[in-house]
Amino acid sequence: MRARNELLYDWADFVYRQEVWNVKLPEEATMADRTDIDAGLRYLDRLAVKYGRRRPDHLRLLRERGALSISEWQQRSESGSARARTGRRSPNRVELRRA
């Protein structure tokens, strides 16, 4: 990642849109599709099925494993998230443990 304010999910979403859709989506998202990141992911999946393109399974997997977008990360950090209180690290950071 090039900048401190970009997270893994944001990069994965950008690369998916660039590789699969050449950045231009064939249909405009509805307001419901824009309510949150997961709604937007369901929108991308519907488009992929409808137009016979590769589905964003890797994005869904990232979300299932706790990956956040930069906007979600900022909201949590600004609202005094549990991460700061409990000492949890970023969900995008990989913890390596010694055997």
DARA-V717548 format. One record per pair of residues at least 24 apart in sequence whose ideal C-beta (glycine too) atoms are under 8 Angstrom apart, sorted by sequence separation. I is the first residue (numbers start at 0). GAP is how many residues later the second one is. D is the distance in Angstrom with one decimal. If there is no record, write none. Layout:
((I GAP D) (I GAP D))
This chain:
((66 24 6.2) (67 24 7.0) (25 25 6.1) (37 25 6.5) (65 25 4.0) (66 25 5.9) (20 26 7.8) (36 26 7.2) (64 26 7.8) (16 27 7.9) (8 28 7.7) (15 28 7.3) (19 28 7.2) (20 32 7.1) (36 32 5.2) (19 33 5.2) (19 34 5.3) (36 34 7.9) (36 35 6.5) (19 36 7.8) (15 40 5.3) (15 42 7.4) (15 43 6.2) (11 46 6.4) (12 46 6.1) (11 47 5.8) (8 50 7.3) (11 50 6.0) (8 53 5.4) (7 54 6.8) (8 54 7.3) (11 55 7.9) (12 56 7.6) (8 58 4.2) (7 59 5.8) (8 59 6.2) (9 59 5.6) (6 60 7.2) (8 60 5.2) (9 60 5.4) (6 61 6.2) (6 62 6.5) (6 63 5.3) (5 64 6.3) (4 65 5.7) (6 66 6.0) (8 83 7.3) (7 84 4.7) (6 85 5.2))
